[in-house]
């Protein structure tokens, strides 16, 4: 892979011939291609949408100083200038952009004053992801991201924006065709999972709902501040609750925010997961397709798959559900694809469904994530209880001290925090202890941990490249340690926390024979 400024000019932008078609040029296996010419129209329409959204407040703001007529004239003139500039800029980009798929490399040339020539070796390409926002879908266009999965900035990804949908399918099939040698296993090809609309019931109990509720309240205050009406909004709310006690008003407003968050979470879930399908394509490629307004397609080569992670956030776990994430190498994560669901193979679904889909993905008869796990010693529970109580005690002591120095109200606040925090802390600590476990299941090692976000990771034993054994002073006193499997896939490290010393070292030694053995000293049994 290489990138940098060109040493020679591109073919003339007005000439549709490829270099292979120019007089005297050597024949090539792949001709140069352009992006779709409708990129100019797309840019103009997107800019027009942004301008339309800003036109009304801008017109109102100018009309107070210039009058309504002149304000409209200035806004229209500015809109025409912005839309024209955006379209002209995209026209230049379209005329100066070429790409081609050769026998060994994918090349992209672009730029006017500074011409850039970038290429990716085909053997290093790990993903060809396709997205299309609503306007692109109307025009039959998509954005294609070709990635190596390396974390080296934009140099690891080539973006073709936009091309037609048939062209995106051609690129995807051609660039992933090398996997056609097949993947061992007896599981069927075709559809592994499809959307069940009943899964939407898990959206309101996710952590997204309260976050969206808080964001909605913040957005109301921010927008009102933009228009200089924040004081009026606060006064209007005060008038509605003039005869209501303060605690009741807080509860009602909190419930309103939660309700807004629930509706937001439902809408977000529908947008993200509508039309969801998980398929195994011939040659060993997993493909996830989803999206209502913005369609997305993510491809994962099975030979790069190192396992799965069964994730159970507290809310959806309470209702017996879990989602399945991929533990894989070579999954593109550029600046525009940092959302947390990029490696999600299955949205929140009933646990039995999640285990069945995980087994199908791994080509196993039963999922390793459902294996019986070895529990951890009681010392691990004590460590979590102590940490939870300290996490509550420190802020409570600070509030109590401020209450003594400033106002008795803070003393009552400290008392409330102590009661609520202690109960919640003990509950979460005990739940986190119950969630600890590890096991070896066939070709996979399994580790589970967490309470607010419980994770059961099934990692292919052949994918472990090292072990990290960690034992702090307090762990030594408690007779426990943590062993971490290091891998090039997924999060990069998966840990069995606070295991018994002998049990944890034996687990690591048996999971990957020979890797940790040179550092172990076998102690013969006593008696």
N, C-alpha and C positions, 0 to 999 in steps of 0.2 A: 504494500500500500504506500502510496506517495502522494504528496500534494505540493503545490507551489505555483509560482508565476510561470507562464509559458515562455519559451524561448523562440517560438514561431507563431505567427498569427493564425487564427481560425480561418476556415474557408469563408469566403464572402457570404455575409448573412443573407443576401438576396439570392444566392445560388443554392438550389435544393439538391444539387448533386452531392453525394458523399465523396470523401477523398478517394475511395476506390473507383469512382466513376470519372475522376478528373483525368485529363490526358497525361499519360506517363506515370500514373499512380499504380502501385502494385495492388493486385486484387486482395481483398480481405474477406474473412469469413462472416463478418457482421458489418452492415452499413451503419453510418451515423444517422441518428434520428433526432427529431425535434420534439419538444414538449407540444402539447395540444395548443393550437392557435387561440382557442377560446379563453386562454389565461388572461388575455387583455380584457375581454368582456367580464370575466369573473372579478378581476381587480377593480374595474369600474363599478360593478354592482356592489361589491363589499364596501368600497369607499362611499358610495352613495348612501348605503345604509347607515354608516357612521355619521355622515354629514346630516342625514335626515334627523337622527337622534339629537344632534347638537344644535340643529337649526332653530327649534322652538325656543329654548332658553336663551340662545344668543339673540334672536330677534326681540324677545321681550326685554332683554337687558339693554339693547341699543335703542329701542323705541323710546325709552324714557329720555334719552339725550338728543336723538336725531329725528324722532317722529316715526310713525309706523311705516309710511311709504319708503323713505330713505333707508330705514333699517332692513326692510325686506329686500330692497335692491342690493344693498351691500352683502347681505347673507347669500342671495342667489349668485351674485358675482363670485363670491368666495367659494361657494359650493362648486360652481363650474370650473374654477381654477384648480381646486383640490382634486376633483374627479378626473379632469384632463391630465393633471400631472401624474396621478397614479396610473392611469391608463398608458400614458407615454412611457413611464418608467418600466412598466411591465412589458410593453412592446419591445423596448430595447433588450430587456432580459430574455424574452422569447427568441428574438432574432440572434442573440449571441450565446445561446445555450444549445449544446449538442450532447448526446450520449450514445453509447453503443455497448453491446455485449459481445465480447470477443471470445475466442476459445479459452483464454487464460485469465482475462481481466475484464472488469466493467469500468468504463471510462466516462467521465463527465467533464466537459469543457464549458466554461462560462466566464463572463466578464467583458467589459468594454475597455476601460482604461487599464485596469489590472486584470489580465486574463489568467484564470486559474485552470490548471489541468490536474484533475484528481482521478485516482483509480483504486480499485479494490481487487485483490487477487480472488478469483472465483472460488478457489479451494478454501478460503478463509471466511466466506460469506455464510452466516449462520441464520439470518432471518430476512424475510421479505414481507414487511407489514404494510397493510393497505388501510387507509382511512379516507372518509369522505364526509364533509360537513353538509348540512341540508342544501345549500346552494350548489355545491359540487354535485350532489346527487340529482338535482333537477337537470343539470347540464350533462349528466352521464360521465362525470370526471372523478378522479381519485388522486390522492397523494400516495406515492410509493416510497417507503424508506428501506433501503438496502443496508444491512448492518453486519459487522463482524462480531458484535457483542463485546468488543474490547472497550475499556473505560479510558479512552485516550482523547476525549473531546469529540469535536465534529469530524475529525479525520477518520473515525471509525464508521461513519455513516454517510451514504449518498442519498440525497432526497430528490425525487423527480416530482415536481409540483407545477401543473397537473398533467396527467396522462389519461387516456380513455380507460374505461374498465376492462375491455378486452385486452388492451395492451398490458395492463397490470397483471392480468391472469397469465398472459404469455410470459412475462418476466418472472413471475413467481414460479411457474412450472419449470422454466428453463434454468433458473438459477438454483433451484433445489433438486434438480433432476439427478444429481450425482448420488443421491440417497437411494436410487432405484435398485440397489443391490439387495435391499430388503432388511428387515430386522427379525431376529429369531423370535419365535413365539407362536402360539396357536390362536390368539384372540382375533376376533373378526376385524376386518376393515369396515369403513363406513361410519355411521353415527354411533358415538359412544354415549352422548347425553344430549338432551334437548330441553328447552324451556318448559317448565311447569308453572303456569301462572299463579298457582297457590304459594309458590315460594316468596311472593311479594309480602306475605305476612311477616317475614323476618326483617323487612326494611325498617319499620318504626322502632324496633328494639335494638337497632345498631347504634353505635356511638355517633353516627352521622346526624341523627335526628336532633339531639340537643345542640350539637354544633351549628346546624342550620338554623335552629330557633334563635340562638344567640346572634348569629350573623344577620338574621332578619331584623331583630331589634336594633342592632348597630347600624344597619343600612337605613332604617327609617330616620334615625337621629342624624346620620351623615348627610342624607339627601336634604333633609329639612334645613340643615346648617348651610348647605350650598345655596339654598334659596333664601337664606336669612330668616327662616321661619321656625327655628328650633325652639325658641321661647314660646311661640304660639302652640306648638305641639305639646310641650310640657304643660302649658296652662290648660290646654284642652283635656289632657289626661287628668290633671288635677280636678277640673270641674266635674268630670264623670265620677270621681271617687271622693267628692267633697264630704259626703256623710258616711264614708266607709273608714273603718279602723285601718291603721297603717299595716298591721300584719295581714289583714284580709286583702288589702290592695296588692301587697307584694305577692301573695299566693295567686290571686287572679291574673296578674300580669305574667307571672311565671307559667301558669297554665296556658295562657294565650301564646307565649313564646314556644312552649312545648308543642302545642297544637300546630303552630306554623311549621315547626321543625318536622313533625310527623308528615304533614302534607308535602313538605319539601323533600323528605327522604323517599316518600312513595314516588314522587315525580322523577327524582334522580335515578332511582332503581329502574323505573320503566325506560328512561332514556338510555341507561347504560346496558341493560341486560335483555331488552326486548329482541326477539328473533335470535336468541342465543342458541348456538349449536356447537358441540364439540365433536370433531370427526377425526378418524385416522385415515389418511390418504395412502394410496399405493406407494410403496417404497419406504414407509416408516416416517411419516410426518404428521404431527398433531396440528390441527387447525381449529382455532377458536374464532367464531363469527358472532357478532352481537351489535346492538345499537338500534335505536328507534330513529332519531333525527340524524345523528352522526354515526355512520356505520364504521365498524372496525373489523379488521381481519389480522390475526396474529398466527404465525406458523412457527412451530418448534420441532426440530429434528429429534426423533427419539434417541438417536445415538448420542445426543448431547444431554439427555435427561438423566439425572443422577438420583432422582427420588421425588417424593411429594411431601408437602407440609399441610397437615390437617389443622386448620386454624379455627379456634372456637372463642371468639370474644364473649365476654360475660353475658351480654344481653341475649345473643342468639343461642348460646350454650344452655341458658335457662330453659329455652323452648326446644331443646334437643336437636339443634342444627349445627352445621359446620360448613366451612368452605374449603376448597382444595387449591393450593398453590403449587406451582412447579418449582422443583429444585433443579436448575439447569444451568449449563454454561452457554455462553454465546447468545444471551437474550438482549437485544438492543435496548439501551436506556439512554437516549440522548436528552438534550435539555427539554424537549417538548414531550417526552414520554416518561416523566418521572412520577406519574400517578401510581398509587399503590396497587391498582388492579391489573397492571400490565402483565404480570405473571400468573394471574388467577385463571385456573382451568375450569372451576365450577363455582358459581356464586353460592351464598348461604342456602343450604338445602338440608333436609332431614339427615341425621347422622348415618342411617343405614344406606341412604342413597350416596352420600359422600364416600363411604367406605367401598361401596360397589364400584363407583366411578374410578376411585383411586386404584382398585385392583385391575380394572380394565386398562387404565393408562399404563400401569406397570407390567401388564401381561401376566398377572398372577391370578391364581384361583381365589385367594383371599387376600385382602389388603394387609400389609404389614402394620398399618396404623391401627388395626383392630387387634393386634397381638396382645397377649397377657404380659403386663409389665412388672418388673421387679420394683417393689417399693423402696423408699429410702428410710434410714434410721430416724428414731424419734428426735435425735439431736438436730436434724434438719427442721423439724417443726418448731423446736425451741428457738432456733436462730431466727425464724420468720416472725414468731411472736414478739421476740425482743425488738427486732427492727421496727415492727408495726407500732409497738408502744412508744419507742423512742421518737418515731415520726410524729406521734400525737403529742407527746409530752413537751417537746421543745416549743412549738408555737403556743401551747396552752400556758407554759411558764412565762413566755414573753408577754402574752395578753394579761396574765395575772399581775405581773410586775407593773405594766402600764396602768392597769386598773387601780393599783395601790397609789401610784404617783399622780394619776390624772382624774379618772372618773370611775365610780362603782359600776357603770354600765359595762365596762370592759371585763369586770369580774364575772358578771352574769354571762357575758359572751364566752369567757374562758371556761366556765362551768358547762355551758352547752356544748362547746367544742370537745371538751374532755369526755362527756358522756357519749355523744354521737361518734366522735372519732375513735374512742376505745372499742365500741361495739363493732363499727365498720372494720377497724384494723384487725381485730381478733378474727372476725369472719373471713376476711380476705387472706389472712395469714394461714389459717387452718385450711382454707380452700386451696391455696397455693401448695401447701404440703401434700394434700391429697392428690394434687395433679402431678407430683414428681414421679418419675419412673423411667426405666430404661430396659431394653431387651435386645436380643439378636433374633431376627425372624428371617430365616432363609438367607438370601443374599443381601439383606438389609439390616442395618442397626437402627434402632428406634429410640429416640429420647423425647421426653415430654416434660414441660414445665410451664409455669405461668398461671395467673388467676384472672386478672382483668383481660388479658389476651393469652389464652392457653394455646400452646403449639405442640403438636405431635408430629415430629419430623422423622420420616423414614428415608434414610440416606443409604445409597448403594455402597456396600463395603469396599468395592473396588475403586470407588471415587474418593476414598479417604487418603490424603497425602501426608498426614502428620497428626500427632496428638500433642495437646498441651495439658499438662497436669498442674493444677493450681491449688495451693493450700496456704491460707493465711494463718496468722497467729491464732485467731479465734477458731478457725476450722481445726487446727491441730489440737487445741484444747477440747473441742467437741468430738474429735475422732472421725472427721469427714474430710472429703476433698471434692474438687470439681474436675472432671475430665472433658476436654473439648476436642471434637473431631474437626480437623481442618480440611477443607476441600476447596476446589476451584469453582464450585457451583453455588448458586443461591446466595445465602447470606455470608458464605465463606467459612462459617464456624457454627457447630451445633454442640451444645453443652449438656452433660448430665450433671446437674448441680447437687452438691452436698450428698454424695454417695458415701457409703461405708468405704474406708480406705482399701481394704482387701478386695471388696466386691467391685469397686470402681476400676481398680487396676486390672483385675481379672476380666472385666467387661471389655476394656480397651484392648487387652492382649488377645482375647479370643475373637473380637470383631475383625481385626486385621492382623492375622498371625505373622509374627516376625518383625513388625514395625516397632513395637514398644519393648519387645523381649530383651534386647541388649541392655536396657536400663532398669530391669527388674531383678530382684533377688528373691528367689523362692525360699520361703520359710517353712521347714518341715512341721507337720502338725505335732502338737505336744500331747503327751499322755499316750 
